[in-house]
Amino acid sequence: MTLDPAQRSQLQKAKLAAVTRDFLDQERARSAVAQETVGFLSAEIDVAEVVEAGSLYALNLNGHGFVLLSESSARSLSAAMIWAAQQPAQRLTVFVDAPSPSDARTEELSRWAQYFLLAEQPIEVRVIDGPVSRRVEPGSVPEPCALPERHELLEQHLLAEGLEVVHEHGVTRGEVLGLEVARLVVWPGEAGGDDALHLEVGVGRFDRDAHAAVRPDESPVDDLAHTVSIIRDHRFPGAPSHAVQRLSRERWLRALAVAQPSLVGAETLTAIGMTAEPAGLRDAFPASAVGTATDGSPLILVFSCGVDLGLLPLAADLREQINSEATLRIALPAQDHHVATKWLASMLRRPAELIDIEVGWG
């Protein structure tokens, strides 16, 4: 049976109230002074006290915030922290259902949470199991992806078209101001290929497949030149609004900074991948680079635009993966320094700098 929105909302509120009661009962059992610590009886929790805050369900009990996430993701975690900061709460406990295949693992969620403090207190993540919940320990930071297999001749074709050659998440891409127009792909033997690298042309996977289907006899080098010409007609600073101009703007900012590191106070910069990958070409997702500041110190840059709630957890995760002692700078267009982003940056255990970067689009 499909629940209507009102029924689903009531069910989620009841779920949060139930797991919060159980959590407080567990705390009471662990502490002889829990009555003073918690300050209220779990039986007093009423479903009517639970509020719906966007996609979240939340409860503020004497400064202790309890939040039920709609999904296990960096943006949902950030939304919970923003809600808690607005209360203001002094402590935050986050509940999440067992993740769906498209969600982040709860261990990842807990790892992202550990990069932040709310009122100098750590943020706890708990996974729901029926009417109870259990604490989720942070997962380990993933190892950086190995560099992709290199192919000098194919990469020369990318360079000959003036493309930015980016090695990221084990893949070599050719980009026009951050927009992928080609990549080097291994054609696996089990699928009838030769287990060798090939140049595939197109803006994203579906476009590459379309190019292969529509132009099977055209040389990839000729196809690349034709595609790059089309993209450059629409993707340049000050160009009229066009779909091509609106894609991958975070990567556009990175391309500008890698070409001219002084824009972000860097001496050198090299593009790298985040600890996670975007689901698709149209999804807003941070871009990143590593290098040195003008004083020679290690530097990590993360680029974003608009309001991306997943930005700060993912940026902090990248710093932990690459160099936990490095300076972390978040480069945003001036108009995108949203109060939510500033709040989240201020909650990091290790600070991050928010800096302006001039946009390259119209």
C-alpha positions as CSV (number, residue, x, y, z in Angstrom):
1,M,0.0,0.0,0.0
2,T,1.3,3.4,-1.0
3,L,1.2,6.0,1.8
4,D,0.1,9.5,1.0
5,P,2.5,12.3,2.1
6,A,0.6,13.1,5.3
7,Q,0.7,9.4,6.4
8,R,4.3,9.0,5.6
9,S,5.2,12.2,7.5
10,Q,3.3,10.9,10.6
11,L,5.0,7.5,10.3
12,Q,8.5,9.2,10.1
13,K,7.7,11.4,13.1
14,A,6.6,8.3,15.1
15,K,9.8,6.5,14.1
16,L,12.0,9.4,15.3
17,A,10.1,9.6,18.6
18,A,10.5,5.8,19.1
19,V,14.2,5.6,18.4
20,T,14.9,8.7,20.5
21,R,13.1,7.1,23.5
22,D,15.2,4.0,23.0
23,F,18.4,6.1,22.8
24,L,17.6,7.9,26.0
25,D,16.7,4.7,27.8
26,Q,20.1,3.3,26.7
27,E,21.8,6.4,28.0
28,R,19.9,6.2,31.3
29,A,21.0,2.6,31.7
30,R,24.6,3.5,31.2
31,S,24.7,6.4,33.6
32,A,23.7,6.7,37.2
33,V,23.3,10.4,36.7
34,A,21.4,10.2,33.5
35,Q,18.4,12.0,34.9
36,E,20.5,15.1,35.4
37,T,22.4,14.6,32.1
38,V,19.3,14.1,29.9
39,G,17.0,16.3,31.9
40,F,13.7,14.7,31.0
41,L,12.0,11.3,30.9
42,S,11.8,9.5,27.6
43,A,8.1,8.8,28.3
44,E,7.5,12.5,27.9
45,I,8.5,12.5,24.2
46,D,5.4,13.2,22.1
47,V,5.2,12.7,18.4
48,A,3.7,16.2,18.2
49,E,7.1,17.6,19.3
50,V,8.7,16.2,16.1
51,V,9.0,18.8,13.3
52,E,9.4,18.3,9.6
53,A,12.4,20.4,8.4
54,G,12.6,20.1,4.6
55,S,13.5,16.4,4.0
56,L,14.4,15.9,7.7
57,Y,12.5,15.0,10.8
58,A,13.9,16.7,13.9
59,L,13.4,16.9,17.6
60,N,15.0,19.4,20.0
61,L,14.9,18.2,23.6
62,N,16.6,20.6,26.1
63,G,19.3,21.5,23.5
64,H,19.9,17.9,22.4
65,G,18.9,17.6,18.7
66,F,17.7,14.4,17.3
67,V,17.4,14.1,13.5
68,L,16.1,11.4,11.2
69,L,17.7,11.6,7.8
70,S,15.8,10.9,4.6
71,E,18.9,9.4,3.0
72,S,22.5,8.5,3.9
73,S,24.3,11.3,2.1
74,A,26.7,14.2,2.8
75,R,24.0,16.7,1.9
76,S,21.5,15.2,4.4
77,L,24.1,15.2,7.1
78,S,24.8,18.9,6.4
79,A,21.1,19.7,6.5
80,A,20.9,18.1,9.9
81,M,23.9,20.2,11.2
82,I,22.4,23.4,9.8
83,W,19.1,22.6,11.5
84,A,20.9,22.0,14.8
85,A,22.9,25.2,14.5
86,Q,19.7,27.2,13.9
87,Q,18.0,25.9,17.1
88,P,20.7,26.3,18.6
89,A,21.3,22.8,19.9
90,Q,24.3,21.8,22.0
91,R,24.4,18.2,20.9
92,L,23.3,16.3,17.8
93,T,22.4,12.7,17.3
94,V,21.6,11.6,13.8
95,F,19.5,8.6,12.9
96,V,19.5,6.9,9.5
97,D,17.8,3.8,8.1
98,A,19.9,1.1,6.6
99,P,21.0,2.7,3.3
100,S,19.6,1.8,-0.1
101,P,22.1,0.8,-2.9
102,S,22.2,4.4,-4.1
103,D,23.0,5.8,-0.6
104,A,26.4,6.2,1.0
105,R,27.3,3.5,3.6
106,T,26.5,4.5,7.2
107,E,30.2,4.1,8.0
108,E,30.9,6.8,5.5
109,L,28.2,9.0,7.0
110,S,29.8,8.6,10.4
111,R,33.2,9.4,9.0
112,W,32.0,12.6,7.5
113,A,30.3,13.5,10.8
114,Q,33.5,13.1,12.8
115,Y,35.0,16.1,10.9
116,F,32.6,18.4,12.6
117,L,31.7,19.7,16.1
118,L,28.5,21.2,17.3
119,A,29.0,23.5,20.3
120,E,32.4,21.7,20.8
121,Q,30.6,18.3,20.9
122,P,31.0,15.4,18.4
123,I,28.1,14.4,16.2
124,E,26.9,10.8,16.7
125,V,25.5,8.7,13.8
126,R,23.2,5.8,14.6
127,V,21.6,3.3,12.2
128,I,18.0,2.2,12.9
129,D,17.2,-1.5,13.4
130,G,13.5,-1.9,14.0
131,P,12.5,0.1,17.1
132,V,16.1,0.5,18.3
133,S,19.3,2.0,17.0
134,R,23.0,1.3,17.3
135,R,26.0,3.6,17.1
136,V,27.9,3.5,13.7
137,E,31.7,3.7,13.9
138,P,33.4,5.8,11.3
139,G,34.7,3.9,8.3
140,S,38.2,4.2,7.1
141,V,39.1,6.9,4.5
142,P,39.4,5.3,1.1
143,E,42.8,5.1,-0.5
144,P,43.4,7.5,-3.4
145,C,42.7,5.9,-6.8
146,A,45.7,4.6,-8.7
147,L,46.8,6.6,-11.7
148,P,45.3,5.3,-14.9
149,E,47.2,3.4,-17.5
150,R,48.9,5.9,-19.7
151,H,49.0,6.0,-23.5
152,E,51.3,8.7,-24.9
153,L,49.9,8.7,-28.5
154,L,46.3,9.0,-27.4
155,E,47.0,11.7,-24.9
156,Q,48.9,13.6,-27.7
157,H,45.6,13.7,-29.6
158,L,43.9,15.3,-26.6
159,L,46.8,17.8,-26.2
160,A,46.8,18.6,-30.0
161,E,43.2,19.9,-29.6
162,G,44.2,22.1,-26.7
163,L,42.3,20.1,-24.2
164,E,42.9,19.9,-20.4
165,V,44.2,16.3,-19.8
166,V,42.9,15.2,-16.4
167,H,43.8,12.0,-14.6
168,E,41.0,11.4,-12.1
169,H,39.4,8.3,-10.5
170,G,41.6,6.0,-12.6
171,V,40.5,7.6,-15.9
172,T,42.2,9.9,-18.4
173,R,39.8,12.6,-19.7
174,G,40.1,15.4,-22.2
175,E,38.1,18.5,-21.1
176,V,37.2,21.9,-22.5
177,L,37.1,24.3,-19.5
178,G,36.3,21.4,-17.3
179,L,33.7,19.7,-19.5
180,E,34.6,16.2,-20.5
181,V,34.6,15.7,-24.3
182,A,36.7,12.5,-24.5
183,R,38.3,9.8,-22.4
184,L,40.6,6.9,-22.8
185,V,38.7,3.6,-22.2
186,V,39.9,0.0,-22.1
187,W,37.8,-2.2,-24.3
188,P,37.6,-5.5,-22.3
189,G,38.3,-8.8,-23.9
190,E,35.3,-10.5,-22.3
191,A,33.0,-8.1,-24.2
192,G,34.8,-8.7,-27.5
193,G,37.4,-6.0,-27.1
194,D,41.2,-6.1,-27.3
195,D,41.9,-5.1,-23.6
196,A,43.7,-2.0,-25.0
197,L,43.0,1.7,-24.5
198,H,40.9,3.5,-27.0
199,L,40.0,7.1,-27.5
200,E,36.2,7.6,-27.1
201,V,34.6,11.0,-27.9
202,G,31.5,12.5,-26.4
203,V,30.2,14.6,-23.5
204,G,29.5,11.8,-21.0
205,R,28.9,8.1,-21.4
206,F,25.6,8.3,-23.3
207,D,27.0,10.8,-25.8
208,R,30.1,8.5,-26.3
209,D,27.8,5.6,-27.0
210,A,25.8,7.8,-29.4
211,H,29.0,8.8,-31.3
212,A,30.0,5.2,-31.6
213,A,26.6,4.2,-33.0
214,V,26.1,7.2,-35.4
215,R,29.7,7.5,-36.6
216,P,31.1,4.0,-36.6
217,D,33.5,4.5,-39.5
218,E,34.8,8.0,-38.5
219,S,38.2,8.3,-37.1
220,P,38.1,9.1,-33.3
221,V,40.7,11.9,-34.0
222,D,38.4,13.5,-36.6
223,D,35.4,13.0,-34.4
224,L,37.3,14.7,-31.5
225,A,38.2,17.7,-33.6
226,H,34.5,18.1,-34.7
227,T,33.2,17.7,-31.2
228,V,35.7,20.1,-29.6
229,S,34.8,22.8,-32.2
230,I,31.1,22.5,-31.4
231,I,31.7,22.7,-27.6
232,R,34.0,25.7,-27.9
233,D,31.4,27.5,-29.9
234,H,29.2,27.6,-26.7
235,R,31.7,27.2,-23.8
236,F,33.8,30.2,-23.3
237,P,33.9,33.2,-20.9
238,G,30.9,35.5,-21.6
239,A,29.2,33.1,-23.9
240,P,25.4,33.3,-24.3
241,S,23.4,30.9,-22.1
242,H,23.5,27.4,-23.4
243,A,23.2,23.9,-22.0
244,V,26.9,23.2,-22.7
245,Q,27.8,26.3,-20.7
246,R,25.9,25.2,-17.6
247,L,27.4,21.8,-17.2
248,S,30.3,21.0,-14.9
249,R,30.8,24.5,-13.7
250,E,32.7,23.4,-10.6
251,R,35.3,21.8,-13.0
252,W,35.3,24.9,-15.1
253,L,36.4,26.9,-12.0
254,R,39.1,24.2,-11.3
255,A,40.3,24.5,-14.9
256,L,40.8,28.2,-14.5
257,A,42.7,27.8,-11.3
258,V,45.0,25.0,-12.6
259,A,45.9,27.1,-15.6
260,Q,46.5,30.2,-13.3
261,P,47.1,29.0,-9.7
262,S,47.6,32.6,-8.5
263,L,43.8,33.1,-8.8
264,V,43.4,31.0,-5.6
265,G,46.7,31.9,-3.9
266,A,48.5,28.8,-5.0
267,E,52.0,28.3,-6.5
268,T,51.2,25.0,-8.2
269,L,48.0,23.0,-8.7
270,T,47.1,19.6,-10.2
271,A,43.6,18.3,-10.7
272,I,42.6,15.3,-8.5
273,G,39.4,13.4,-7.8
274,M,37.3,13.7,-4.7
275,T,36.8,10.6,-2.4
276,A,33.5,10.0,-4.2
277,E,32.3,10.4,-7.7
278,P,29.2,12.2,-9.0
279,A,26.3,10.1,-10.1
280,G,26.0,11.8,-13.5
281,L,27.2,14.6,-15.7
282,R,24.3,16.9,-14.7
283,D,24.8,16.5,-11.0
284,A,26.4,19.4,-9.1
285,F,29.6,18.0,-7.5
286,P,32.8,19.5,-6.2
287,A,36.0,19.5,-8.2
288,S,39.4,19.4,-6.5
289,A,43.1,20.0,-6.9
290,V,46.2,19.6,-4.8
291,G,49.4,21.7,-4.8
292,T,51.4,24.2,-2.9
293,A,50.5,27.7,-1.5
294,T,52.7,30.6,-2.4
295,D,54.7,30.0,0.9
296,G,55.4,26.4,-0.2
297,S,53.0,24.8,2.3
298,P,50.7,21.9,1.1
299,L,47.4,23.0,-0.2
300,I,44.1,21.4,-1.1
301,L,41.5,23.3,-3.2
302,V,37.9,22.3,-3.6
303,F,35.8,24.2,-6.1
304,S,32.0,24.6,-6.0
305,C,29.2,26.9,-7.1
306,G,25.6,27.5,-6.0
307,V,24.7,26.0,-2.7
308,D,25.9,22.4,-2.5
309,L,25.2,21.0,1.0
310,G,27.5,18.0,0.4
311,L,30.5,20.3,-0.2
312,L,32.0,20.6,3.3
313,P,31.8,16.9,4.3
314,L,33.3,15.8,1.1
315,A,36.0,18.5,1.1
316,A,37.0,17.5,4.7
317,D,37.1,13.9,3.6
318,L,39.5,14.7,0.8
319,R,41.8,16.5,3.1
320,E,41.9,13.5,5.4
321,Q,42.7,11.3,2.4
322,I,45.4,13.4,0.9
323,N,47.1,15.2,3.8
324,S,45.3,16.0,7.0
325,E,47.8,18.8,7.8
326,A,47.3,20.6,4.5
327,T,45.5,23.9,4.2
328,L,41.9,23.4,2.9
329,R,40.5,26.2,0.7
330,I,37.0,26.2,-0.6
331,A,36.8,28.3,-3.8
332,L,33.4,29.8,-4.6
333,P,32.0,32.6,-6.8
334,A,31.5,35.6,-4.6
335,Q,27.7,35.4,-4.8
336,D,27.7,31.8,-3.6
337,H,29.2,32.4,-0.1
338,H,25.9,31.3,1.4
339,V,25.3,31.5,5.2
340,A,24.8,27.7,5.3
341,T,28.2,27.1,3.8
342,K,29.8,29.5,6.3
343,W,28.1,27.8,9.2
344,L,29.3,24.4,8.1
345,A,32.9,25.7,7.5
346,S,32.9,27.1,11.1
347,M,31.8,23.7,12.5
348,L,34.8,21.9,11.1
349,R,37.3,20.5,13.7
350,R,40.1,21.7,11.4
351,P,39.3,25.0,9.8
352,A,38.8,25.6,6.1
353,E,39.2,28.9,4.2
354,L,36.4,30.2,2.0
355,I,37.8,32.2,-0.8
356,D,36.4,34.0,-3.9
357,I,37.1,32.9,-7.4
358,E,36.0,34.9,-10.4
359,V,33.5,32.9,-12.6
360,G,34.4,32.2,-16.2
361,W,30.9,32.1,-17.6
362,G,28.5,34.8,-18.7
